[in-house]
Amino acid sequence: MRHSFNFMGGDDLTTMGASWFVSYAYYEYIDKTHLNWKNVGTWKNRLSVYQRTRALHKYWMQEVTKMEIDRLSNNRLGIPGIVVQKMALALIGLVP
C-alpha cells in the first residue's frame, strides 16, 4: 500500500513522487542540464500529471520544504533529500 500525501492534491503528488516533481520543476525553471527526473522509466506518465496540476505547484513546493529528509531521499533519482528541499526552496519564488 502506498502512502498518499495528506494535503490538497496529495494523491497527484504521490503519483509523481515529491522528489521527481521537484527534480522536473528544477529542470523546467532553473537548469536545463538537470536530467535526474529521467532516471525513472515512468517519467512520461508523471509528466502528464505534472502538466495538469500546475495550479498546485507553488503550494506543493512549500509542502516539500516541510517533509522528512529521509523520506525525500528514498527516490530513484539519485538526489539526497536535503538537496530536494534546497531545490524546492529555490523554486518557490519562480513557480507561478
N, CA, C and O atoms as a CHARMM CRD file, in Angstrom:
* protein
*
  384
    1    1 MET  N      0.83900  -1.18200   0.00000 PROA 1      0.00000
    2    1 MET  CA     0.00000   0.00000   0.00000 PROA 1      0.00000
    3    1 MET  C      0.88300   1.24300   0.00000 PROA 1      0.00000
    4    1 MET  O      1.80800   1.35300   0.80500 PROA 1      0.00000
    5    2 ARG  N      0.60000   2.16500  -0.89000 PROA 2      0.00000
    6    2 ARG  CA     1.43500   3.36500  -0.97300 PROA 2      0.00000
    7    2 ARG  C      0.89600   4.47000  -0.07900 PROA 2      0.00000
    8    2 ARG  O     -0.30300   4.55300   0.18900 PROA 2      0.00000
    9    3 HSD  N      1.79100   5.29600   0.36200 PROA 3      0.00000
   10    3 HSD  CA     1.45300   6.44200   1.19600 PROA 3      0.00000
   11    3 HSD  C      0.94500   7.56000   0.30400 PROA 3      0.00000
   12    3 HSD  O      1.51300   7.80000  -0.76100 PROA 3      0.00000
   13    4 SER  N     -0.09100   8.23500   0.70500 PROA 4      0.00000
   14    4 SER  CA    -0.58700   9.38500  -0.03700 PROA 4      0.00000
   15    4 SER  C     -0.39700  10.62200   0.82800 PROA 4      0.00000
   16    4 SER  O     -0.68800  10.60000   2.02400 PROA 4      0.00000
   17    5 PHE  N      0.08700  11.69200   0.22900 PROA 5      0.00000
   18    5 PHE  CA     0.28600  12.93000   0.97900 PROA 5      0.00000
   19    5 PHE  C     -1.05700  13.47600   1.43000 PROA 5      0.00000
   20    5 PHE  O     -2.01800  13.50300   0.66100 PROA 5      0.00000
   21    6 ASN  N     -1.11600  13.90500   2.66700 PROA 6      0.00000
   22    6 ASN  CA    -2.36600  14.34700   3.27700 PROA 6      0.00000
   23    6 ASN  C     -2.50600  15.86600   3.20100 PROA 6      0.00000
   24    6 ASN  O     -2.56100  16.54900   4.22300 PROA 6      0.00000
   25    7 PHE  N     -2.56300  16.37700   1.98300 PROA 7      0.00000
   26    7 PHE  CA    -2.83300  17.79200   1.76300 PROA 7      0.00000
   27    7 PHE  C     -3.42400  17.93900   0.37300 PROA 7      0.00000
   28    7 PHE  O     -3.48900  16.96800  -0.38100 PROA 7      0.00000
   29    8 MET  N     -3.85100  19.13700   0.03200 PROA 8      0.00000
   30    8 MET  CA    -4.53000  19.38800  -1.23200 PROA 8      0.00000
   31    8 MET  C     -3.72700  18.84200  -2.41500 PROA 8      0.00000
   32    8 MET  O     -2.56300  19.19500  -2.60800 PROA 8      0.00000
   33    9 GLY  N     -4.36300  17.98500  -3.19100 PROA 9      0.00000
   34    9 GLY  CA    -3.71200  17.40400  -4.36200 PROA 9      0.00000
   35    9 GLY  C     -2.69400  16.32800  -4.02800 PROA 9      0.00000
   36    9 GLY  O     -1.90900  15.92200  -4.88400 PROA 9      0.00000
   37   10 GLY  N     -2.70800  15.86900  -2.79200 PROA 10     0.00000
   38   10 GLY  CA    -1.71500  14.89500  -2.34500 PROA 10     0.00000
   39   10 GLY  C     -1.68300  13.61100  -3.15500 PROA 10     0.00000
   40   10 GLY  O     -0.61400  13.03500  -3.35600 PROA 10     0.00000
   41   11 ASP  N     -2.83400  13.15500  -3.62100 PROA 11     0.00000
   42   11 ASP  CA    -2.85800  11.93700  -4.43700 PROA 11     0.00000
   43   11 ASP  C     -2.07000  12.12500  -5.72900 PROA 11     0.00000
   44   11 ASP  O     -1.34200  11.22900  -6.15700 PROA 11     0.00000
   45   12 ASP  N     -2.21900  13.28500  -6.34200 PROA 12     0.00000
   46   12 ASP  CA    -1.47900  13.54400  -7.58200 PROA 12     0.00000
   47   12 ASP  C      0.02000  13.66000  -7.31800 PROA 12     0.00000
   48   12 ASP  O      0.82800  13.15800  -8.10000 PROA 12     0.00000
   49   13 LEU  N      0.39500  14.31600  -6.23000 PROA 13     0.00000
   50   13 LEU  CA     1.81200  14.42100  -5.91300 PROA 13     0.00000
   51   13 LEU  C      2.38800  13.04700  -5.59700 PROA 13     0.00000
   52   13 LEU  O      3.52800  12.75300  -5.95700 PROA 13     0.00000
   53   14 THR  N      1.61500  12.21100  -4.93000 PROA 14     0.00000
   54   14 THR  CA     2.05300  10.84600  -4.65900 PROA 14     0.00000
   55   14 THR  C      2.28400  10.08900  -5.95900 PROA 14     0.00000
   56   14 THR  O      3.25100   9.33700  -6.07700 PROA 14     0.00000
   57   15 THR  N      1.40600  10.28400  -6.93000 PROA 15     0.00000
   58   15 THR  CA     1.54600   9.61200  -8.22700 PROA 15     0.00000
   59   15 THR  C      2.86900   9.96800  -8.89200 PROA 15     0.00000
   60   15 THR  O      3.52500   9.10400  -9.47400 PROA 15     0.00000
   61   16 MET  N      3.26400  11.23500  -8.81000 PROA 16     0.00000
   62   16 MET  CA     4.53400  11.66800  -9.41100 PROA 16     0.00000
   63   16 MET  C      5.71600  11.34300  -8.51900 PROA 16     0.00000
   64   16 MET  O      6.77900  10.95000  -9.00000 PROA 16     0.00000
   65   17 GLY  N      5.53000  11.50800  -7.22900 PROA 17     0.00000
   66   17 GLY  CA     6.63800  11.44400  -6.28000 PROA 17     0.00000
   67   17 GLY  C      7.14800  12.85200  -6.04000 PROA 17     0.00000
   68   17 GLY  O      7.40000  13.59600  -6.98800 PROA 17     0.00000
   69   18 ALA  N      7.30000  13.21800  -4.78600 PROA 18     0.00000
   70   18 ALA  CA     7.71100  14.58200  -4.44700 PROA 18     0.00000
   71   18 ALA  C      9.09100  14.91000  -5.00900 PROA 18     0.00000
   72   18 ALA  O      9.30100  15.99900  -5.54400 PROA 18     0.00000
   73   19 SER  N     10.02300  13.98200  -4.89200 PROA 19     0.00000
   74   19 SER  CA    11.37700  14.24900  -5.39400 PROA 19     0.00000
   75   19 SER  C     11.37900  14.38900  -6.91300 PROA 19     0.00000
   76   19 SER  O     12.07200  15.24600  -7.46100 PROA 19     0.00000
   77   20 TRP  N     10.60400  13.54600  -7.59000 PROA 20     0.00000
   78   20 TRP  CA    10.52700  13.65500  -9.04300 PROA 20     0.00000
   79   20 TRP  C      9.92700  15.00100  -9.43600 PROA 20     0.00000
   80   20 TRP  O     10.42500  15.67200 -10.33900 PROA 20     0.00000
   81   21 PHE  N      8.85900  15.38800  -8.75400 PROA 21     0.00000
   82   21 PHE  CA     8.19500  16.66300  -9.01300 PROA 21     0.00000
   83   21 PHE  C      9.17800  17.82600  -8.90600 PROA 21     0.00000
   84   21 PHE  O      9.23200  18.67700  -9.79300 PROA 21     0.00000
   85   22 VAL  N      9.94700  17.86300  -7.83600 PROA 22     0.00000
   86   22 VAL  CA    10.91100  18.94600  -7.63500 PROA 22     0.00000
   87   22 VAL  C     12.00500  18.86900  -8.69000 PROA 22     0.00000
   88   22 VAL  O     12.42500  19.89800  -9.22100 PROA 22     0.00000
   89   23 SER  N     12.46700  17.67100  -8.99900 PROA 23     0.00000
   90   23 SER  CA    13.52200  17.50000  -9.99800 PROA 23     0.00000
   91   23 SER  C     13.08800  18.03700 -11.36200 PROA 23     0.00000
   92   23 SER  O     13.84100  18.75200 -12.02300 PROA 23     0.00000
   93   24 TYR  N     11.87100  17.68800 -11.77600 PROA 24     0.00000
   94   24 TYR  CA    11.40200  18.15900 -13.08000 PROA 24     0.00000
   95   24 TYR  C     11.21100  19.67900 -13.07500 PROA 24     0.00000
   96   24 TYR  O     11.58400  20.34900 -14.03800 PROA 24     0.00000
   97   25 ALA  N     10.64200  20.22200 -12.01800 PROA 25     0.00000
   98   25 ALA  CA    10.45100  21.67100 -11.92800 PROA 25     0.00000
   99   25 ALA  C     11.80400  22.38400 -11.96200 PROA 25     0.00000
  100   25 ALA  O     11.93400  23.44500 -12.57200 PROA 25     0.00000
  101   26 TYR  N     12.79800  21.80800 -11.31300 PROA 26     0.00000
  102   26 TYR  CA    14.14100  22.39900 -11.31600 PROA 26     0.00000
  103   26 TYR  C     14.68200  22.43600 -12.75100 PROA 26     0.00000
  104   26 TYR  O     15.28000  23.42600 -13.17200 PROA 26     0.00000
  105   27 TYR  N     14.46800  21.37000 -13.47700 PROA 27     0.00000
  106   27 TYR  CA    14.84500  21.31900 -14.89300 PROA 27     0.00000
  107   27 TYR  C     14.08100  22.39400 -15.67600 PROA 27     0.00000
  108   27 TYR  O     14.66900  23.11300 -16.48300 PROA 27     0.00000
  109   28 GLU  N     12.80400  22.49500 -15.43900 PROA 28     0.00000
  110   28 GLU  CA    11.95400  23.42200 -16.19800 PROA 28     0.00000
  111   28 GLU  C     12.29000  24.89500 -15.92400 PROA 28     0.00000
  112   28 GLU  O     12.32700  25.70300 -16.85200 PROA 28     0.00000
  113   29 TYR  N     12.53200  25.24000 -14.67600 PROA 29     0.00000
  114   29 TYR  CA    12.68500  26.64500 -14.30600 PROA 29     0.00000
  115   29 TYR  C     14.12000  27.12000 -14.07900 PROA 29     0.00000
  116   29 TYR  O     14.39500  28.31300 -14.21100 PROA 29     0.00000
  117   30 ILE  N     15.03600  26.21600 -13.74200 PROA 30     0.00000
  118   30 ILE  CA    16.36200  26.66600 -13.32800 PROA 30     0.00000
  119   30 ILE  C     17.50100  26.12600 -14.18600 PROA 30     0.00000
  120   30 ILE  O     18.36400  26.89400 -14.61000 PROA 30     0.00000
  121   31 ASP  N     17.52100  24.82500 -14.45000 PROA 31     0.00000
  122   31 ASP  CA    18.70300  24.22500 -15.07400 PROA 31     0.00000
  123   31 ASP  C     18.31500  23.13800 -16.07400 PROA 31     0.00000
  124   31 ASP  O     17.96400  22.02500 -15.68000 PROA 31     0.00000
  125   32 LYS  N     18.37800  23.45600 -17.34900 PROA 32     0.00000
  126   32 LYS  CA    18.00200  22.50000 -18.40500 PROA 32     0.00000
  127   32 LYS  C     18.97200  21.32800 -18.50500 PROA 32     0.00000
  128   32 LYS  O     18.68800  20.36000 -19.21000 PROA 32     0.00000
  129   33 THR  N     20.10100  21.39300 -17.82300 PROA 33     0.00000
  130   33 THR  CA    21.02500  20.25100 -17.83600 PROA 33     0.00000
  131   33 THR  C     20.70900  19.25300 -16.71800 PROA 33     0.00000
  132   33 THR  O     21.27000  18.15800 -16.68300 PROA 33     0.00000
  133   34 HSD  N     19.81800  19.63200 -15.81500 PROA 34     0.00000
  134   34 HSD  CA    19.42200  18.73200 -14.71900 PROA 34     0.00000
  135   34 HSD  C     18.42800  17.70700 -15.27300 PROA 34     0.00000
  136   34 HSD  O     17.28300  18.04400 -15.57500 PROA 34     0.00000
  137   35 LEU  N     18.86900  16.47300 -15.40200 PROA 35     0.00000
  138   35 LEU  CA    18.03300  15.44200 -16.01800 PROA 35     0.00000
  139   35 LEU  C     17.76400  14.25000 -15.10400 PROA 35     0.00000
  140   35 LEU  O     17.38500  13.18200 -15.58600 PROA 35     0.00000
  141   36 ASN  N     17.94900  14.40800 -13.81700 PROA 36     0.00000
  142   36 ASN  CA    17.70800  13.29900 -12.89200 PROA 36     0.00000
  143   36 ASN  C     16.28100  12.76800 -12.98800 PROA 36     0.00000
  144   36 ASN  O     16.05300  11.57800 -12.77100 PROA 36     0.00000
  145   37 TRP  N     15.33300  13.61800 -13.30600 PROA 37     0.00000
  146   37 TRP  CA    13.93800  13.21100 -13.41100 PROA 37     0.00000
  147   37 TRP  C     13.73300  12.13100 -14.47600 PROA 37     0.00000
  148   37 TRP  O     12.72100  11.43100 -14.45900 PROA 37     0.00000
  149   38 LYS  N     14.67800  11.99500 -15.39200 PROA 38     0.00000
  150   38 LYS  CA    14.57700  10.95400 -16.42400 PROA 38     0.00000
  151   38 LYS  C     15.07400   9.59500 -15.92700 PROA 38     0.00000
  152   38 LYS  O     15.03100   8.61900 -16.67700 PROA 38     0.00000
  153   39 ASN  N     15.54000   9.51200 -14.69000 PROA 39     0.00000
  154   39 ASN  CA    16.06900   8.26100 -14.15300 PROA 39     0.00000
  155   39 ASN  C     14.99000   7.23500 -13.81900 PROA 39     0.00000
  156   39 ASN  O     15.30600   6.12900 -13.38000 PROA 39     0.00000
  157   40 VAL  N     13.73700   7.58200 -14.01900 PROA 40     0.00000
  158   40 VAL  CA    12.64300   6.62700 -13.80700 PROA 40     0.00000
  159   40 VAL  C     11.95900   6.37700 -15.14300 PROA 40     0.00000
  160   40 VAL  O     11.73000   7.29900 -15.92600 PROA 40     0.00000
  161   41 GLY  N     11.64400   5.12600 -15.38400 PROA 41     0.00000
  162   41 GLY  CA    11.04200   4.74700 -16.66200 PROA 41     0.00000
  163   41 GLY  C      9.64500   5.30500 -16.86900 PROA 41     0.00000
  164   41 GLY  O      9.16300   5.35200 -18.00100 PROA 41     0.00000
  165   42 THR  N      8.99500   5.72500 -15.81000 PROA 42     0.00000
  166   42 THR  CA     7.62000   6.22300 -15.91000 PROA 42     0.00000
  167   42 THR  C      7.55300   7.74200 -16.03100 PROA 42     0.00000
  168   42 THR  O      6.50500   8.33600 -15.77700 PROA 42     0.00000
  169   43 TRP  N      8.64900   8.37000 -16.41200 PROA 43     0.00000
  170   43 TRP  CA     8.67000   9.83900 -16.41800 PROA 43     0.00000
  171   43 TRP  C      7.63500  10.44400 -17.36000 PROA 43     0.00000
  172   43 TRP  O      7.13800  11.53600 -17.08400 PROA 43     0.00000
  173   44 LYS  N      7.29200   9.78500 -18.45100 PROA 44     0.00000
  174   44 LYS  CA     6.29400  10.35400 -19.37300 PROA 44     0.00000
  175   44 LYS  C      4.91500  10.40700 -18.72200 PROA 44     0.00000
  176   44 LYS  O      4.18400  11.38200 -18.89700 PROA 44     0.00000
  177   45 ASN  N      4.55700   9.37300 -17.97800 PROA 45     0.00000
  178   45 ASN  CA     3.27300   9.37500 -17.26000 PROA 45     0.00000
  179   45 ASN  C      3.27300  10.44500 -16.17600 PROA 45     0.00000
  180   45 ASN  O      2.28000  11.14600 -15.98000 PROA 45     0.00000
  181   46 ARG  N      4.38500  10.56000 -15.48200 PROA 46     0.00000
  182   46 ARG  CA     4.49300  11.56200 -14.42200 PROA 46     0.00000
  183   46 ARG  C      4.40200  12.97300 -15.00800 PROA 46     0.00000
  184   46 ARG  O      3.81700  13.86800 -14.39900 PROA 46     0.00000
  185   47 LEU  N      4.97700  13.16100 -16.17700 PROA 47     0.00000
  186   47 LEU  CA     4.95300  14.47200 -16.82200 PROA 47     0.00000
  187   47 LEU  C      3.52600  14.90200 -17.14400 PROA 47     0.00000
  188   47 LEU  O      3.20600  16.08600 -17.03900 PROA 47     0.00000
  189   48 SER  N      2.66900  13.97400 -17.53100 PROA 48     0.00000
  190   48 SER  CA     1.27800  14.35700 -17.81900 PROA 48     0.00000
  191   48 SER  C      0.57100  14.81000 -16.54400 PROA 48     0.00000
  192   48 SER  O     -0.23500  15.73900 -16.58400 PROA 48     0.00000
  193   49 VAL  N      0.86100  14.16400 -15.41300 PROA 49     0.00000
  194   49 VAL  CA     0.28500  14.59600 -14.13300 PROA 49     0.00000
  195   49 VAL  C      0.83600  15.97400 -13.77600 PROA 49     0.00000
  196   49 VAL  O      0.09700  16.85100 -13.32800 PROA 49     0.00000
  197   50 TYR  N      2.13600  16.15400 -13.97800 PROA 50     0.00000
  198   50 TYR  CA     2.78300  17.44600 -13.70600 PROA 50     0.00000
  199   50 TYR  C      2.09500  18.56400 -14.49100 PROA 50     0.00000
  200   50 TYR  O      1.79200  19.61800 -13.93200 PROA 50     0.00000
  201   51 GLN  N      1.85100  18.34200 -15.75400 PROA 51     0.00000
  202   51 GLN  CA     1.25600  19.37000 -16.61400 PROA 51     0.00000
  203   51 GLN  C     -0.15200  19.75100 -16.16800 PROA 51     0.00000
  204   51 GLN  O     -0.50700  20.93000 -16.17900 PROA 51     0.00000
  205   52 ARG  N     -0.94700  18.77800 -15.77900 PROA 52     0.00000
  206   52 ARG  CA    -2.34800  19.06700 -15.43500 PROA 52     0.00000
  207   52 ARG  C     -2.52300  19.58900 -14.01200 PROA 52     0.00000
  208   52 ARG  O     -3.62900  19.98100 -13.64000 PROA 52     0.00000
  209   53 THR  N     -1.46600  19.60300 -13.21300 PROA 53     0.00000
  210   53 THR  CA    -1.59000  20.04900 -11.82500 PROA 53     0.00000
  211   53 THR  C     -0.82700  21.34600 -11.55500 PROA 53     0.00000
  212   53 THR  O     -0.51600  21.64600 -10.40200 PROA 53     0.00000
  213   54 ARG  N     -0.52900  22.10000 -12.57700 PROA 54     0.00000
  214   54 ARG  CA     0.28400  23.31400 -12.42400 PROA 54     0.00000
  215   54 ARG  C     -0.23900  24.28100 -11.36100 PROA 54     0.00000
  216   54 ARG  O      0.54900  24.95500 -10.69700 PROA 54     0.00000
  217   55 ALA  N     -1.54200  24.35300 -11.19800 PROA 55     0.00000
  218   55 ALA  CA    -2.11800  25.29400 -10.22900 PROA 55     0.00000
  219   55 ALA  C     -1.68000  24.97900  -8.79200 PROA 55     0.00000
  220   55 ALA  O     -1.75600  25.84800  -7.92300 PROA 55     0.00000
  221   56 LEU  N     -1.22800  23.76400  -8.53600 PROA 56     0.00000
  222   56 LEU  CA    -0.83000  23.35900  -7.18900 PROA 56     0.00000
  223   56 LEU  C      0.67700  23.40000  -6.95700 PROA 56     0.00000
  224   56 LEU  O      1.12600  23.18600  -5.83100 PROA 56     0.00000
  225   57 HSD  N      1.44800  23.66400  -7.97000 PROA 57     0.00000
  226   57 HSD  CA     2.89700  23.52200  -7.87100 PROA 57     0.00000
  227   57 HSD  C      3.55200  24.39100  -6.80600 PROA 57     0.00000
  228   57 HSD  O      4.40200  23.90300  -6.06100 PROA 57     0.00000
  229   58 LYS  N      3.19000  25.63600  -6.71600 PROA 58     0.00000
  230   58 LYS  CA     3.80300  26.50400  -5.70500 PROA 58     0.00000
  231   58 LYS  C      3.46500  25.99900  -4.29600 PROA 58     0.00000
  232   58 LYS  O      4.33100  25.94100  -3.42400 PROA 58     0.00000
  233   59 TYR  N      2.22600  25.64400  -4.09500 PROA 59     0.00000
  234   59 TYR  CA     1.78100  25.09500  -2.81000 PROA 59     0.00000
  235   59 TYR  C      2.57700  23.82900  -2.47700 PROA 59     0.00000
  236   59 TYR  O      3.05100  23.66700  -1.35200 PROA 59     0.00000
  237   60 TRP  N      2.71800  22.94400  -3.45100 PROA 60     0.00000
  238   60 TRP  CA     3.46300  21.71200  -3.21600 PROA 60     0.00000
  239   60 TRP  C      4.93000  21.98600  -2.88900 PROA 60     0.00000
  240   60 TRP  O      5.50800  21.30400  -2.04200 PROA 60     0.00000
  241   61 MET  N      5.53300  22.96000  -3.53900 PROA 61     0.00000
  242   61 MET  CA     6.93300  23.28800  -3.22800 PROA 61     0.00000
  243   61 MET  C      7.05500  23.64100  -1.74500 PROA 61     0.00000
  244   61 MET  O      7.99700  23.22100  -1.07400 PROA 61     0.00000
  245   62 GLN  N      6.10600  24.40700  -1.24900 PROA 62     0.00000
  246   62 GLN  CA     6.12600  24.77600   0.16600 PROA 62     0.00000
  247   62 GLN  C      5.96500  23.54600   1.05100 PROA 62     0.00000
  248   62 GLN  O      6.61500  23.44000   2.09100 PROA 62     0.00000
  249   63 GLU  N      5.11300  22.62800   0.65100 PROA 63     0.00000
  250   63 GLU  CA     4.90800  21.39800   1.41900 PROA 63     0.00000
  251   63 GLU  C      6.17400  20.52800   1.40100 PROA 63     0.00000
  252   63 GLU  O      6.51400  19.91700   2.41400 PROA 63     0.00000
  253   64 VAL  N      6.85800  20.46800   0.28500 PROA 64     0.00000
  254   64 VAL  CA     8.07700  19.66300   0.19100 PROA 64     0.00000
  255   64 VAL  C      9.13700  20.16800   1.16800 PROA 64     0.00000
  256   64 VAL  O      9.89800  19.37200   1.72000 PROA 64     0.00000
  257   65 THR  N      9.19400  21.47000   1.38400 PROA 65     0.00000
  258   65 THR  CA    10.19800  22.00900   2.30900 PROA 65     0.00000
  259   65 THR  C      9.94500  21.57800   3.75800 PROA 65     0.00000
  260   65 THR  O     10.82100  21.72300   4.61000 PROA 65     0.00000
  261   66 LYS  N      8.75000  21.05100   4.03700 PROA 66     0.00000
  262   66 LYS  CA     8.39700  20.59100   5.38700 PROA 66     0.00000
  263   66 LYS  C      8.52300  19.06900   5.54500 PROA 66     0.00000
  264   66 LYS  O      8.35300  18.54600   6.64700 PROA 66     0.00000
  265   67 MET  N      8.81500  18.37000   4.46600 PROA 67     0.00000
  266   67 MET  CA     8.84200  16.90200   4.50100 PROA 67     0.00000
  267   67 MET  C     10.10600  16.37700   5.16600 PROA 67     0.00000
  268   67 MET  O     11.11900  17.07100   5.25500 PROA 67     0.00000
  269   68 GLU  N     10.02200  15.14300   5.62700 PROA 68     0.00000
  270   68 GLU  CA    11.16500  14.47600   6.24400 PROA 68     0.00000
  271   68 GLU  C     12.23800  14.21500   5.19000 PROA 68     0.00000
  272   68 GLU  O     11.95600  13.67300   4.12200 PROA 68     0.00000
  273   69 ILE  N     13.44700  14.60100   5.50200 PROA 69     0.00000
  274   69 ILE  CA    14.56600  14.45900   4.55900 PROA 69     0.00000
  275   69 ILE  C     14.79900  12.99500   4.20200 PROA 69     0.00000
  276   69 ILE  O     15.08400  12.68200   3.04700 PROA 69     0.00000
  277   70 ASP  N     14.68200  12.10200   5.17100 PROA 70     0.00000
  278   70 ASP  CA    14.90200  10.68000   4.89300 PROA 70     0.00000
  279   70 ASP  C     13.89900  10.14700   3.88200 PROA 70     0.00000
  280   70 ASP  O     14.24900   9.34200   3.01900 PROA 70     0.00000
  281   71 ARG  N     12.65900  10.59100   3.98900 PROA 71     0.00000
  282   71 ARG  CA    11.64100  10.12100   3.02700 PROA 71     0.00000
  283   71 ARG  C     11.89900  10.69300   1.63600 PROA 71     0.00000
  284   71 ARG  O     11.71200  10.00400   0.63300 PROA 71     0.00000
  285   72 LEU  N     12.32600  11.95000   1.57900 PROA 72     0.00000
  286   72 LEU  CA    12.64900  12.54700   0.28400 PROA 72     0.00000
  287   72 LEU  C     13.86800  11.87100  -0.34500 PROA 72     0.00000
  288   72 LEU  O     13.98700  11.80200  -1.56900 PROA 72     0.00000
  289   73 SER  N     14.75800  11.38000   0.49200 PROA 73     0.00000
  290   73 SER  CA    15.96200  10.70000  -0.00900 PROA 73     0.00000
  291   73 SER  C     15.63700   9.34500  -0.61000 PROA 73     0.00000
  292   73 SER  O     16.43500   8.79500  -1.36800 PROA 73     0.00000
  293   74 ASN  N     14.48400   8.80800  -0.28300 PROA 74     0.00000
  294   74 ASN  CA    14.07700   7.49700  -0.77900 PROA 74     0.00000
  295   74 ASN  C     13.48900   7.65400  -2.18400 PROA 74     0.00000
  296   74 ASN  O     12.27900   7.55600  -2.38900 PROA 74     0.00000
  297   75 ASN  N     14.38200   7.90000  -3.13900 PROA 75     0.00000
  298   75 ASN  CA    13.96100   8.09300  -4.52700 PROA 75     0.00000
  299   75 ASN  C     14.94800   7.39400  -5.45400 PROA 75     0.00000
  300   75 ASN  O     16.05200   7.03500  -5.04300 PROA 75     0.00000
  301   76 ARG  N     14.54700   7.20600  -6.69400 PROA 76     0.00000
  302   76 ARG  CA    15.41000   6.55800  -7.68500 PROA 76     0.00000
  303   76 ARG  C     16.11000   7.57500  -8.56800 PROA 76     0.00000
  304   76 ARG  O     16.61400   7.23500  -9.63800 PROA 76     0.00000
  305   77 LEU  N     16.14200   8.80800  -8.12500 PROA 77     0.00000
  306   77 LEU  CA    16.72700   9.88100  -8.93000 PROA 77     0.00000
  307   77 LEU  C     18.18600  10.13800  -8.59300 PROA 77     0.00000
  308   77 LEU  O     18.89800  10.78700  -9.35800 PROA 77     0.00000
  309   78 GLY  N     18.63300   9.63000  -7.45000 PROA 78     0.00000
  310   78 GLY  CA    19.99800   9.89200  -7.01900 PROA 78     0.00000
  311   78 GLY  C     20.17800  11.26600  -6.39700 PROA 78     0.00000
  312   78 GLY  O     21.27800  11.81900  -6.41200 PROA 78     0.00000
  313   79 ILE  N     19.10400  11.81500  -5.85200 PROA 79     0.00000
  314   79 ILE  CA    19.16000  13.14900  -5.23500 PROA 79     0.00000
  315   79 ILE  C     18.88000  12.99500  -3.73800 PROA 79     0.00000
  316   79 ILE  O     17.81300  12.51200  -3.36000 PROA 79     0.00000
  317   80 PRO  N     19.83000  13.40000  -2.87800 PROA 80     0.00000
  318   80 PRO  CA    19.57300  13.34900  -1.43500 PROA 80     0.00000
  319   80 PRO  C     18.40900  14.26300  -1.04700 PROA 80     0.00000
  320   80 PRO  O     18.18800  15.29800  -1.67600 PROA 80     0.00000
  321   81 GLY  N     17.67800  13.87700  -0.02200 PROA 81     0.00000
  322   81 GLY  CA    16.51900  14.64600   0.41700 PROA 81     0.00000
  323   81 GLY  C     16.82500  16.09200   0.75000 PROA 81     0.00000
  324   81 GLY  O     16.02800  16.97900   0.44500 PROA 81     0.00000
  325   82 ILE  N     17.96600  16.34400   1.37000 PROA 82     0.00000
  326   82 ILE  CA    18.32200  17.72900   1.70900 PROA 82     0.00000
  327   82 ILE  C     18.47600  18.57300   0.44500 PROA 82     0.00000
  328   82 ILE  O     18.14800  19.75900   0.43800 PROA 82     0.00000
  329   83 VAL  N     18.97200  17.95600  -0.61400 PROA 83     0.00000
  330   83 VAL  CA    19.12100  18.66600  -1.89300 PROA 83     0.00000
  331   83 VAL  C     17.74500  18.90500  -2.51100 PROA 83     0.00000
  332   83 VAL  O     17.49800  19.96800  -3.08100 PROA 83     0.00000
  333   84 VAL  N     16.85700  17.93500  -2.40400 PROA 84     0.00000
  334   84 VAL  CA    15.48100  18.11100  -2.90400 PROA 84     0.00000
  335   84 VAL  C     14.85000  19.31400  -2.21400 PROA 84     0.00000
  336   84 VAL  O     14.21100  20.13600  -2.87000 PROA 84     0.00000
  337   85 GLN  N     15.01900  19.42700  -0.90500 PROA 85     0.00000
  338   85 GLN  CA    14.44300  20.56400  -0.18300 PROA 85     0.00000
  339   85 GLN  C     15.08100  21.88800  -0.60800 PROA 85     0.00000
  340   85 GLN  O     14.38100  22.89100  -0.74600 PROA 85     0.00000
  341   86 LYS  N     16.38200  21.90100  -0.81300 PROA 86     0.00000
  342   86 LYS  CA    17.04700  23.13200  -1.26100 PROA 86     0.00000
  343   86 LYS  C     16.57100  23.53200  -2.65300 PROA 86     0.00000
  344   86 LYS  O     16.39300  24.71600  -2.93900 PROA 86     0.00000
  345   87 MET  N     16.36800  22.54500  -3.51100 PROA 87     0.00000
  346   87 MET  CA    15.84500  22.82900  -4.84900 PROA 87     0.00000
  347   87 MET  C     14.44100  23.41600  -4.74600 PROA 87     0.00000
  348   87 MET  O     14.11300  24.37800  -5.44100 PROA 87     0.00000
  349   88 ALA  N     13.60900  22.83200  -3.87500 PROA 88     0.00000
  350   88 ALA  CA    12.23700  23.33000  -3.68700 PROA 88     0.00000
  351   88 ALA  C     12.25700  24.77000  -3.18300 PROA 88     0.00000
  352   88 ALA  O     11.47100  25.59700  -3.64700 PROA 88     0.00000
  353   89 LEU  N     13.13800  25.07500  -2.24700 PROA 89     0.00000
  354   89 LEU  CA    13.24800  26.45200  -1.74400 PROA 89     0.00000
  355   89 LEU  C     13.62500  27.41600  -2.86500 PROA 89     0.00000
  356   89 LEU  O     13.08300  28.51700  -2.95000 PROA 89     0.00000
  357   90 ALA  N     14.54700  27.00300  -3.71600 PROA 90     0.00000
  358   90 ALA  CA    14.96500  27.85500  -4.84200 PROA 90     0.00000
  359   90 ALA  C     13.81800  28.06600  -5.82600 PROA 90     0.00000
  360   90 ALA  O     13.73600  29.10700  -6.47800 PROA 90     0.00000
  361   91 LEU  N     12.93700  27.08000  -5.93000 PROA 91     0.00000
  362   91 LEU  CA    11.83400  27.14500  -6.89900 PROA 91     0.00000
  363   91 LEU  C     10.63300  27.94500  -6.42300 PROA 91     0.00000
  364   91 LEU  O      9.87400  28.45500  -7.24700 PROA 91     0.00000
  365   92 ILE  N     10.44100  28.06600  -5.12500 PROA 92     0.00000
  366   92 ILE  CA     9.23600  28.72100  -4.60100 PROA 92     0.00000
  367   92 ILE  C      9.01200  30.09000  -5.22400 PROA 92     0.00000
  368   92 ILE  O      7.87800  30.42900  -5.56300 PROA 92     0.00000
  369   93 GLY  N     10.04100  30.86700  -5.37900 PROA 93     0.00000
  370   93 GLY  CA     9.90400  32.20500  -5.95700 PROA 93     0.00000
  371   93 GLY  C      9.74400  32.21900  -7.47000 PROA 93     0.00000
  372   93 GLY  O      9.42400  33.25500  -8.05200 PROA 93     0.00000
  373   94 LEU  N      9.96600  31.07200  -8.11200 PROA 94     0.00000
  374   94 LEU  CA     9.92800  31.00500  -9.57800 PROA 94     0.00000
  375   94 LEU  C      8.66000  30.36600 -10.12600 PROA 94     0.00000
  376   94 LEU  O      8.22600  30.67300 -11.23600 PROA 94     0.00000
  377   95 VAL  N      8.08000  29.48700  -9.34500 PROA 95     0.00000
  378   95 VAL  CA     6.89200  28.74800  -9.80400 PROA 95     0.00000
  379   95 VAL  C      5.68100  29.65300  -9.67000 PROA 95     0.00000
  380   95 VAL  O      5.41700  30.19400  -8.59600 PROA 95     0.00000
  381   96 PRO  N      4.93700  29.81800 -10.77600 PROA 96     0.00000
  382   96 PRO  CA     3.75700  30.69400 -10.70900 PROA 96     0.00000
  383   96 PRO  C      2.63500  30.10500  -9.84500 PROA 96     0.00000
  384   96 PRO  O      1.58200  30.72400  -9.69400 PROA 96     0.00000
